[in-house]
Amino acid sequence: MAIASEQSSAAAVATPARAGQRPKPRPQPPYHVILLDDDDHTYDYVIRMMQMLFGHSIERAFLIAQQVDKEGRAICGTFHKELAELRQEQVHGFGKDPLMARCAGPMSAVIEPALSGDANDSDGSPGDQA
């Protein structure tokens, strides 16, 4: 009888290993980092910032600079909230534009929840990592 008891104990030990598996983390909702326009920064500044902070190609960075100039705002990338906040801080810490004498500091950016169906949710560029 002691042997049967040991066998059932061994079977019971094997079961918790399966129960101990970690559940998959739920995907975090995406957030856009949105660059806001001002008249104190050049296209060169925006392009350089987009390349350095968001990893965009020069072509994609130019399109963002053009959009922020014409529309007053442009989505730089889409990320989970923590990374979006980091990118926002990096934009705010990028410094002033050395090519613009009247420039007093960095550009501004905000983060907003990405709604499904947004035009620029994911364009496949390196900066889009939700």
ROSE-4610 file (N, C-alpha, C; in Angstrom, 1 decimal, always signed):
// ROSE-4610
residu = [M/M/M/A/A/A/I/I/I/A/A/A/S/S/S/E/E/E/Q/Q/Q/S/S/S/S/S/S/A/A/A/A/A/A/A/A/A/V/V/V/A/A/A/T/T/T/P/P/P/A/A/A/R/R/R/A/A/A/G/G/G/Q/Q/Q/R/R/R/P/P/P/K/K/K/P/P/P/R/R/R/P/P/P/Q/Q/Q/P/P/P/P/P/P/Y/Y/Y/H/H/H/V/V/V/I/I/I/L/L/L/L/L/L/D/D/D/D/D/D/D/D/D/D/D/D/H/H/H/T/T/T/Y/Y/Y/D/D/D/Y/Y/Y/V/V/V/I/I/I/R/R/R/M/M/M/M/M/M/Q/Q/Q/M/M/M/L/L/L/F/F/F/G/G/G/H/H/H/S/S/S/I/I/I/E/E/E/R/R/R/A/A/A/F/F/F/L/L/L/I/I/I/A/A/A/Q/Q/Q/Q/Q/Q/V/V/V/D/D/D/K/K/K/E/E/E/G/G/G/R/R/R/A/A/A/I/I/I/C/C/C/G/G/G/T/T/T/F/F/F/H/H/H/K/K/K/E/E/E/L/L/L/A/A/A/E/E/E/L/L/L/R/R/R/Q/Q/Q/E/E/E/Q/Q/Q/V/V/V/H/H/H/G/G/G/F/F/F/G/G/G/K/K/K/D/D/D/P/P/P/L/L/L/M/M/M/A/A/A/R/R/R/C/C/C/A/A/A/G/G/G/P/P/P/M/M/M/S/S/S/A/A/A/V/V/V/I/I/I/E/E/E/P/P/P/A/A/A/L/L/L/S/S/S/G/G/G/D/D/D/A/A/A/N/N/N/D/D/D/S/S/S/D/D/D/G/G/G/S/S/S/P/P/P/G/G/G/D/D/D/Q/Q/Q/A/A/A]
num = [1/1/1/2/2/2/3/3/3/4/4/4/5/5/5/6/6/6/7/7/7/8/8/8/9/9/9/10/10/10/11/11/11/12/12/12/13/13/13/14/14/14/15/15/15/16/16/16/17/17/17/18/18/18/19/19/19/20/20/20/21/21/21/22/22/22/23/23/23/24/24/24/25/25/25/26/26/26/27/27/27/28/28/28/29/29/29/30/30/30/31/31/31/32/32/32/33/33/33/34/34/34/35/35/35/36/36/36/37/37/37/38/38/38/39/39/39/40/40/40/41/41/41/42/42/42/43/43/43/44/44/44/45/45/45/46/46/46/47/47/47/48/48/48/49/49/49/50/50/50/51/51/51/52/52/52/53/53/53/54/54/54/55/55/55/56/56/56/57/57/57/58/58/58/59/59/59/60/60/60/61/61/61/62/62/62/63/63/63/64/64/64/65/65/65/66/66/66/67/67/67/68/68/68/69/69/69/70/70/70/71/71/71/72/72/72/73/73/73/74/74/74/75/75/75/76/76/76/77/77/77/78/78/78/79/79/79/80/80/80/81/81/81/82/82/82/83/83/83/84/84/84/85/85/85/86/86/86/87/87/87/88/88/88/89/89/89/90/90/90/91/91/91/92/92/92/93/93/93/94/94/94/95/95/95/96/96/96/97/97/97/98/98/98/99/99/99/100/100/100/101/101/101/102/102/102/103/103/103/104/104/104/105/105/105/106/106/106/107/107/107/108/108/108/109/109/109/110/110/110/111/111/111/112/112/112/113/113/113/114/114/114/115/115/115/116/116/116/117/117/117/118/118/118/119/119/119/120/120/120/121/121/121/122/122/122/123/123/123/124/124/124/125/125/125/126/126/126/127/127/127/128/128/128/129/129/129/130/130/130]
x = [+0.8/+0.0/+0.9/+1.9/+2.8/+3.4/+3.5/+4.0/+3.0/+1.7/+0.6/+0.6/+0.8/+0.7/+1.9/+3.1/+4.2/+4.0/+3.3/+3.1/+2.1/+1.0/+0.1/+0.7/+1.6/+2.3/+3.2/+3.8/+4.7/+3.8/+2.6/+1.7/+1.3/+1.0/+0.5/+1.6/+2.9/+4.0/+4.1/+3.9/+4.1/+3.0/+1.8/+0.7/+1.0/+1.5/+1.6/+2.6/+3.6/+4.5/+3.8/+2.7/+1.9/+1.1/+0.6/-0.2/+0.6/+1.9/+2.8/+3.2/+2.8/+3.1/+2.5/+3.3/+2.8/+1.8/+0.8/-0.2/+0.4/+0.0/+0.6/+0.1/+1.0/+0.6/-0.4/-1.4/-2.3/-1.6/-1.9/-1.3/-1.7/-0.7/-1.0/-1.6/-2.5/-3.1/-2.1/-2.2/-1.2/-1.5/-0.4/-0.5/+0.3/-0.2/+0.6/+1.4/+2.6/+3.4/+3.2/+2.7/+2.3/+3.1/+3.8/+4.7/+3.8/+4.0/+3.2/+4.0/+3.4/+4.1/+4.4/+5.5/+5.7/+6.6/+6.8/+7.6/+9.0/+9.5/+10.9/+11.8/+11.4/+12.3/+12.2/+13.4/+13.5/+13.2/+12.9/+12.7/+13.9/+15.1/+16.3/+16.3/+15.9/+15.8/+14.8/+13.6/+12.6/+13.1/+13.7/+14.2/+15.2/+16.2/+17.3/+16.7/+15.7/+15.1/+14.3/+13.6/+12.8/+13.8/+14.9/+15.9/+16.5/+16.9/+17.6/+16.7/+15.5/+14.7/+13.8/+13.3/+12.3/+12.8/+14.0/+14.6/+14.0/+13.4/+12.7/+13.8/+13.5/+14.3/+14.2/+15.1/+15.1/+13.8/+13.3/+12.1/+10.9/+10.8/+9.7/+9.8/+11.0/+11.2/+10.8/+11.1/+10.7/+9.1/+8.5/+7.0/+6.4/+7.0/+6.5/+6.7/+7.9/+8.2/+7.2/+6.9/+6.0/+4.5/+4.1/+2.8/+2.6/+3.6/+3.5/+3.5/+4.2/+4.2/+2.9/+2.3/+1.0/-0.2/-0.2/-1.4/-1.3/-0.1/+0.0/+0.4/+0.3/+0.7/+0.9/+1.7/+2.0/+2.3/+1.9/+2.2/+3.6/+4.4/+5.8/+6.0/+5.1/+5.2/+4.1/+3.9/+2.8/+3.5/+3.3/+4.0/+3.1/+3.5/+2.8/+3.0/+2.2/+2.2/+3.5/+4.2/+5.5/+6.5/+6.6/+7.6/+7.1/+5.8/+5.4/+5.7/+5.6/+6.0/+7.5/+8.3/+9.7/+10.1/+9.5/+9.7/+9.3/+8.2/+7.7/+8.8/+9.3/+10.3/+11.6/+11.9/+13.1/+12.9/+11.7/+11.4/+11.6/+11.0/+11.1/+12.6/+13.4/+14.8/+15.8/+15.3/+16.1/+16.9/+16.5/+17.3/+16.8/+17.4/+17.0/+17.6/+16.9/+17.4/+18.5/+19.7/+20.9/+20.8/+19.9/+19.8/+18.8/+18.1/+17.1/+17.5/+17.9/+18.4/+17.3/+16.1/+15.0/+14.5/+15.0/+14.6/+15.0/+14.1/+14.4/+14.5/+14.1/+14.1/+13.5/+13.3/+12.8/+11.4/+11.0/+9.6/+8.7/+7.4/+6.5/+5.9/+5.6/+4.9/+3.9/+2.8/+1.8/+1.6/+1.0/+0.7/-0.8/-1.4/-2.8/-3.1/-4.2/-4.5/-4.7/-4.2/-4.4/-5.8/-6.6/-8.0/-7.8/-8.6/-8.5/-9.0/-8.4/-8.8/-8.1/-7.2/-6.4/-5.6/-5.5/-4.8/-3.3/-2.7/-1.2/-0.9/-1.9/-1.6/-0.3/-0.1/+1.1/+1.4/+2.5/+2.9/+4.1/+4.4/+5.5/+6.9/+7.0/+8.3/+8.9/+10.2/+10.8/+10.3/+9.8/+9.3/+8.0/+7.3/+6.0/+6.0/+6.1/+6.2/+5.2/+4.1/+3.0/+3.3]
y = [-1.2/+0.0/+1.3/+1.2/+2.4/+2.7/+1.7/+1.9/+2.6/+2.3/+3.0/+4.4/+4.7/+6.1/+6.9/+6.3/+7.0/+7.3/+6.3/+6.5/+7.7/+7.7/+8.8/+10.2/+10.2/+11.4/+11.9/+10.9/+11.3/+11.9/+11.3/+11.8/+13.2/+13.4/+14.7/+15.8/+15.4/+16.4/+16.8/+15.9/+16.2/+17.2/+17.1/+18.0/+19.5/+19.9/+21.3/+22.0/+21.2/+21.9/+22.4/+21.7/+22.2/+23.4/+23.4/+24.5/+25.7/+25.5/+26.6/+27.5/+27.1/+27.9/+29.3/+30.3/+31.6/+31.9/+32.6/+33.0/+34.1/+34.0/+35.0/+36.4/+37.4/+38.8/+39.3/+40.0/+40.7/+41.8/+41.9/+43.0/+44.3/+45.3/+46.6/+47.4/+48.3/+49.2/+50.1/+50.4/+51.3/+52.8/+53.5/+55.0/+55.6/+56.7/+57.5/+58.5/+58.8/+59.9/+60.9/+62.1/+63.1/+64.4/+64.7/+65.9/+67.1/+68.2/+69.4/+70.5/+71.2/+72.2/+73.5/+74.1/+75.5/+76.1/+77.4/+78.1/+78.3/+77.6/+77.8/+76.6/+75.7/+74.6/+74.3/+73.9/+73.7/+72.2/+72.0/+70.6/+69.8/+70.3/+69.5/+69.0/+69.9/+69.5/+68.3/+68.5/+67.4/+66.1/+66.2/+65.0/+64.3/+65.1/+64.5/+63.8/+64.5/+64.0/+62.7/+62.7/+61.5/+60.3/+60.6/+59.5/+59.0/+59.9/+59.5/+58.9/+59.5/+59.0/+57.8/+57.9/+56.9/+55.9/+56.1/+55.2/+55.3/+56.4/+56.6/+56.8/+56.4/+56.7/+58.2/+58.7/+60.1/+60.5/+59.5/+59.8/+59.9/+58.9/+58.9/+60.2/+60.5/+61.7/+62.9/+63.0/+64.2/+64.3/+63.2/+63.2/+63.6/+63.2/+63.7/+65.2/+65.7/+67.1/+67.9/+67.4/+68.1/+68.1/+66.9/+66.8/+67.7/+67.8/+68.6/+70.1/+70.4/+71.8/+72.2/+71.3/+71.6/+71.5/+70.4/+70.1/+70.5/+70.8/+71.3/+70.1/+68.9/+67.7/+66.5/+65.6/+64.4/+63.2/+62.1/+60.9/+60.4/+60.4/+59.9/+58.4/+57.8/+56.4/+55.9/+54.6/+54.0/+53.0/+53.0/+52.2/+51.8/+50.9/+50.7/+52.0/+52.2/+53.5/+53.9/+52.9/+53.2/+53.7/+53.0/+53.5/+54.8/+55.0/+56.2/+57.4/+57.2/+58.2/+58.5/+57.5/+57.6/+58.4/+58.1/+58.8/+60.3/+60.5/+61.9/+62.7/+62.1/+62.7/+63.0/+62.0/+62.2/+63.4/+63.5/+64.7/+66.0/+66.0/+67.2/+67.5/+66.5/+66.7/+66.8/+66.9/+66.9/+68.1/+69.2/+70.4/+71.4/+72.6/+73.6/+73.3/+74.0/+73.9/+74.8/+74.3/+75.2/+76.0/+75.6/+76.4/+77.5/+77.6/+78.7/+79.6/+80.8/+81.7/+82.0/+82.1/+82.4/+81.2/+80.0/+78.8/+78.9/+78.7/+78.7/+77.3/+76.3/+75.0/+73.9/+72.7/+71.6/+71.8/+70.9/+70.8/+70.1/+70.2/+69.5/+68.3/+67.3/+66.1/+65.7/+65.1/+64.5/+63.1/+62.3/+61.0/+60.9/+60.1/+59.9/+58.4/+57.8/+56.4/+56.3/+55.2/+54.9/+54.2/+54.8/+54.2/+53.3/+52.2/+51.3/+52.0/+51.8/+52.4/+53.8/+54.2/+55.4/+55.3/+56.3/+56.3/+55.9/+56.3/+56.0/+55.1/+54.2/+53.2/+52.4/+51.8/+51.1/+51.1/+51.8/+51.9/+51.1/+50.2/+49.3/+49.9/+51.2/+51.8/+51.3/+51.4/+50.9/+51.5/+52.7/+53.3/+52.8/+52.0/+51.6/+50.2/+50.2/+49.0/+49.1/+48.5/+48.5/+47.4]
z = [+0.0/+0.0/+0.0/+0.6/+0.6/-0.7/-1.6/-2.9/-3.8/-3.6/-4.4/-4.0/-2.7/-2.2/-2.8/-2.9/-3.5/-5.0/-5.7/-7.1/-7.3/-6.5/-6.7/-6.3/-5.3/-5.0/-6.2/-6.8/-8.0/-9.1/-9.3/-10.3/-10.0/-8.7/-8.3/-8.4/-8.3/-8.4/-9.9/-10.8/-12.2/-12.7/-12.2/-12.6/-12.4/-11.2/-10.9/-11.9/-12.4/-13.4/-14.6/-15.0/-16.1/-15.7/-14.5/-13.9/-13.7/-13.5/-13.2/-14.4/-15.6/-16.7/-16.6/-17.1/-17.0/-18.1/-17.8/-18.8/-19.8/-21.0/-22.0/-21.6/-21.6/-21.3/-22.3/-21.9/-22.8/-23.6/-24.8/-25.6/-25.0/-24.9/-24.4/-25.5/-25.2/-26.2/-26.8/-28.1/-28.7/-28.5/-28.5/-28.4/-29.5/-30.0/-31.0/-30.3/-30.8/-30.4/-31.5/-31.2/-32.2/-32.0/-33.0/-33.0/-33.4/-32.6/-32.8/-33.5/-34.4/-35.2/-34.4/-34.8/-34.3/-35.5/-35.4/-36.4/-36.1/-35.1/-34.6/-34.9/-35.8/-36.1/-37.6/-38.2/-39.6/-40.0/-41.2/-41.7/-41.4/-41.5/-41.2/-39.8/-38.9/-37.4/-37.3/-37.9/-37.7/-38.3/-39.5/-40.2/-39.4/-38.8/-38.0/-36.8/-36.1/-34.9/-35.2/-36.3/-36.7/-37.0/-37.6/-37.8/-36.6/-35.7/-34.5/-33.4/-33.2/-32.1/-32.6/-33.8/-34.2/-35.3/-35.8/-36.7/-38.1/-38.4/-39.8/-40.8/-42.0/-43.2/-43.5/-44.3/-44.6/-45.3/-46.2/-46.9/-46.0/-45.1/-44.1/-43.2/-42.7/-41.9/-42.6/-43.9/-44.7/-44.7/-45.0/-45.0/-43.7/-42.6/-41.3/-41.1/-41.5/-41.4/-42.2/-43.4/-44.3/-43.7/-43.1/-42.6/-41.4/-40.5/-39.3/-39.7/-40.8/-41.3/-41.9/-42.6/-43.3/-42.4/-41.6/-40.8/-39.3/-38.9/-37.5/-36.5/-37.0/-36.2/-37.1/-36.6/-37.4/-36.4/-36.8/-36.0/-36.3/-35.3/-35.5/-35.4/-34.5/-34.3/-33.4/-33.4/-32.5/-31.7/-30.4/-29.4/-28.2/-27.4/-26.1/-25.3/-24.3/-23.6/-23.0/-22.3/-21.7/-22.7/-23.8/-24.9/-25.5/-25.7/-26.2/-25.3/-24.0/-23.1/-23.1/-23.3/-23.4/-24.7/-25.8/-27.1/-26.9/-26.3/-26.0/-25.2/-24.2/-23.4/-24.2/-25.1/-26.0/-26.9/-27.5/-28.3/-27.5/-26.3/-25.5/-25.0/-25.0/-24.6/-25.8/-27.0/-28.2/-28.4/-27.7/-27.8/-28.8/-28.9/-29.8/-31.2/-32.2/-33.5/-33.8/-34.0/-34.2/-35.5/-36.4/-37.7/-37.6/-36.5/-36.4/-35.2/-35.5/-34.4/-33.4/-33.7/-32.7/-31.9/-32.3/-31.6/-30.1/-29.2/-27.8/-27.1/-27.8/-27.2/-28.2/-27.6/-28.5/-28.9/-29.8/-30.3/-29.2/-29.4/-28.4/-29.1/-28.2/-28.7/-27.6/-28.0/-27.1/-27.5/-26.5/-26.8/-26.8/-27.6/-27.7/-28.0/-27.4/-27.7/-29.2/-29.8/-31.2/-31.3/-32.1/-32.3/-33.5/-33.4/-34.6/-35.8/-36.9/-38.1/-38.4/-37.4/-37.7/-38.9/-39.7/-41.0/-40.8/-39.8/-39.6/-38.5/-38.2/-37.1/-37.3/-38.4/-38.6/-40.1/-40.4/-41.8/-42.1/-41.1/-41.4/-41.2/-40.8/-40.6/-39.2/-39.1/-37.9/-36.6/-36.6/-35.4/-34.9/-35.7/-35.3/-34.7/-33.3/-32.6/-31.4/-31.6/-30.6/-29.6]
